[in-house]
């Protein structure tokens, strides 16, 4: 799985859980974000980039 913000590969752990976060936009669509992008940006900034 790849980060939708920076297109880097998101690491997966046991049972295909991701090391990152899932952000929902206004329409309820899920976007997968890596931990690096999450650490450097707020939720609003991430949604603007998408």
WOUR-V863902 format. One record per pair of residues at least 24 apart in sequence whose C-alpha atoms are under 10 Angstrom apart, sorted by the first residue. I is the first residue (numbers start at 1). J is the second residue. Records with the same first field share a line. If there is no record, write none. Layout:
I=J ; J
//
This chain:
1=32 ; 33 ; 34
2=32 ; 33 ; 34
3=31 ; 32 ; 33 ; 34 ; 35 ; 36 ; 37
4=31 ; 32 ; 33 ; 34 ; 37 ; 46 ; 49 ; 50
5=31 ; 32 ; 33 ; 34 ; 37 ; 38 ; 46 ; 47 ; 48 ; 49 ; 50
6=33 ; 34 ; 36 ; 37 ; 49 ; 50
7=33 ; 34
8=33 ; 34 ; 36 ; 37
9=33 ; 34
10=34 ; 35 ; 36
11=35
23=47
25=50
//
